[in-house]
Amino acid sequence: MKRELEEDRSTADAGRRVVKGECSSVSGGKLKMWEEEEEQDANGGGGGMDELLAVLGYKVRASDMADVAMKMEQLEMVMGTAQEDGISHLASDTVHYNPSDLSAWVQNMLSEFNNSTNPNPQSSLYSDSLHRIQSTTSCLYDDDSEYDLSAIPGVALLPPKDSSTEIETHSRKRLKIGGESSGHLSPSPSSSSPPFVTTAGIVSEPSRPVVVVGEDSQETGIQLVHALLACAEAVQQENMKLADALVKHIGFLAASQAGAMRKVATYFAQALARRIYGIYSPQDGLYSSYSDPLQMHFYETCPYLKFAHFTANQAILEAFATAARVHVIDFSLNQGMQWPALMQALALRPGGPPAFRLTGISPPQPDNTADSLQQVGWKLAQMAEAIGVEFEFNHIVCSNLEDLDPAALKIRPTAVEAVAVNSVFDLHRLLARPGAIEKVLGLIKTTQPKIVTIVEQEANHNGPIFLDRFTEALHYYSNLFDSLEGSSIGFEPANEDVLLSEVYLGRQICNVVACEGTDRVERHESLTQWRTRIESAGFDPVHLGSNAFKQASMLLALFAGGEGYRVEENNGCLMLGWHTRPLIATSAWQLAPNGSK
Amino acid sequence: MQPNAPQGDTKRKNNSKKIKFSINDHLDILTEILKRLDGPSLCAAACVCRLWCALARNDDSLWEHLCFRHVSSPPLSSVRPLILALGGYKRLYMLCLRPVLSRLNRSGLVPRVRTLQDQVQRLSLSLFCVDYYERNGWLGGDAAAAAPSLRFLCKPVNV
């Protein structure tokens, strides 16, 4: 251990290597002793450190002490998140103070006295960390709600709907100190200027983040979330220098986390960086979900798309119960994964299958030639032939849905053919262009559909204020990544599908955070907002029946980590969520009887 | 199941030939018996000898009974050609029904209830379609392997 410390000191990245493997030989007590000596030396002045450490066996020059201290900080950080047997006690037993920064040390001592500590050995799920942020800042507030976002400086609340149930019940009031300079943020959460004064304290020493690891190993998780929110606020205030420094800090903190938290933080940090430097290519908007090869990986690894398809299919099936000819207009054709199951269900209909016509709409792809789009139609036709369903396929290439010509859909009279319109994660993109959604809803009405099925993300990422959107998106995608993590437990690590699904989600994150105007197409809105919009356009809701609910529940039970997924029924719509947070919602609509309003 | 039943009393008959009864000579009876087995037993039977193994592998009707054993109403006549077109009963059972049933058992949803069995059938059929559709057009590769979208059924479940 000792020799390694010396060798590592001479190389660039010492802190981590010291951790690897050999830490178990160091007992907590010994480390403390060494630190105490270091503090004494720091307090007592420069001379003599060399000899004292030499007694312990460390050959450290006095001039290098600062360097060593920094590496110790890094070591503490990593140890703080260590979970393996044998060294996990290090996380709770060690306390380190930067010997050259007396004021911060004293400040932290004082604030530790002000707050009672309550170590909690749970794993760092995002909601845990966020709650603890609120707890740290609650020493001036009455923290009687578990979930009090108003405690965070300058951050607007989440919409006060059911989001208060998000926090798990076990994480009660834990008034844990957020040890480092973000602890400075606690005294004045109501005004927004002090955070920038104190976070400037981080900026002044970008190479030496002052980290105090308390008894809780989740410290960096809290710091990370706090830093993300502070950065977003800086961006909103157009304080780009500060935001830039914070982004780097976030990167550093994120590297010390593990699992879902780290990935989410990394994606958000990247997106923030893009926003700060003003790099957003139009490609971000184009690629996000249309005909995206990454979406297939997302389909394969987690149940969200399967849930969407199966519930929508159930609604369409029930609407088509007696029709002899059916026509489905699909705004989200992609690879056509939704339709085999519907065709099979239609084939097994008691009266025999109807004639099935499918019109798929997708945007022009720069690299995808018409061949791959034709292939989707061909595969579907093959399938239909195999199962004995009369099938007709029509493919429309259209970059903006509102420009679609109704005549291209070749609608036949209602008496002859029943029509269904289907959109999975596509309608929200229309909100980027003014007037588009109304046009498209009008277009849908002209087709006289028997049923319209819409699946959308259940989130509010379209508010006017950037910081609100950012916070919402942070919550949403953290839950989503958590669920991906949960469902990959049975798999080998670094499963390619899961990784690519995360890249797919990362693109969405980038779009929500970094883009503006017509480029920002991931304008997710909540079910309530969609309901209002669609109802005012002249549609009535159709309740998804219990069959859909049962099938959805059964589907989710099949997934590893299935105990985390929840199906909820919400006024006839079905919502799929992770633990208590709904993530996507399926709804079905029909034309209001008294015609257009 | 003994392949060789006890021999007849040869002392009575002056016939030098001994009359043996072997079930393997009567494949139709064998098939009828195997049809009524449950999944694990059928798979065990497939390991008995080459003949039985060949039967289990090639005769899809063995699996048909297995798949639709607990459905509340007898399957429609249209089901059979559909399943055969999509890959056969054995594949349906091995790829979809068996993992679905075992996972539901593990998570507590008991599929013995009739209505739930119907749901299980429907869900398995839907997944089966997805599998066929995805594999369609794959040239080469392992024909017996599940399509990527169904891999979540194949991986070990972390319970």
Contacts between the chains, C-beta under 8 A, distances in Angstrom:
chain1	res1	chain2	res2	distance
A	296	B	148	7.9
A	299	B	149	6.2
A	300	B	148	4.7
A	300	B	149	4.9
A	300	B	151	6.7
A	300	B	152	7.5
A	301	B	152	7.3
A	306	B	149	7.7
A	310	B	123	8.0
A	310	B	126	6.4
A	313	B	126	7.8
A	336	B	133	7.8
A	337	B	130	6.6
A	337	B	133	7.2
A	337	B	134	7.7
A	337	B	149	7.3
A	340	B	129	4.1
A	340	B	130	5.9
A	340	B	132	7.0
A	340	B	133	4.0
A	341	B	126	4.0
A	341	B	129	5.1
A	341	B	130	6.3
A	343	B	129	7.4
A	344	B	82	6.7
A	344	B	86	7.9
A	344	B	125	5.9
A	344	B	126	6.6
A	344	B	128	7.9
A	344	B	129	4.4
A	345	B	122	7.6
A	345	B	125	8.0
A	345	B	126	7.3
A	347	B	78	6.5
A	347	B	82	5.7
A	348	B	76	6.3
A	348	B	78	5.9
A	348	B	79	6.2
A	348	B	82	6.8
A	348	B	125	7.7
A	350	B	76	7.3
A	352	B	78	7.2
A	375	B	137	7.3
A	379	B	133	6.4
A	379	B	136	5.4
A	379	B	137	5.9
A	380	B	133	7.7
A	382	B	136	5.9
A	382	B	137	7.9
A	383	B	129	7.4
A	383	B	132	6.8
A	383	B	133	5.4
A	383	B	136	6.7
A	386	B	85	4.1
A	386	B	86	6.7
A	386	B	132	7.5
A	387	B	81	7.9
A	387	B	82	4.9
A	387	B	85	5.7
A	387	B	86	7.0
A	388	B	78	7.5
A	388	B	81	6.6
A	388	B	82	7.1
A	388	B	85	7.7
A	487	B	152	7.4
A	489	B	158	4.2
A	490	B	155	4.7
A	490	B	156	4.6
A	490	B	157	5.8
A	490	B	158	4.6
A	491	B	155	5.7
A	497	B	148	7.1
A	497	B	151	7.9
A	547	B	119	7.8
A	550	B	116	7.9
A	550	B	119	5.4
A	551	B	119	6.1
A	551	B	122	6.8
A	551	B	123	5.9
A	553	B	109	8.0
A	554	B	100	7.9
A	554	B	104	6.9
A	554	B	109	6.9
A	554	B	116	7.9
A	554	B	119	5.7
A	554	B	120	7.0
A	554	B	123	5.4
A	555	B	123	6.3
A	557	B	103	6.4
A	557	B	104	5.8
A	557	B	107	4.7
A	557	B	109	5.8
A	558	B	99	7.4
A	558	B	100	6.1
A	558	B	103	5.1
A	558	B	104	7.5
A	558	B	152	7.0
A	558	B	153	6.4
A	559	B	152	5.8
A	560	B	152	7.0
A	560	B	155	6.8
A	560	B	156	7.9
A	560	B	157	4.9
A	560	B	158	5.3
A	561	B	158	7.1
A	562	B	103	7.8
A	562	B	107	6.2
A	563	B	107	7.4
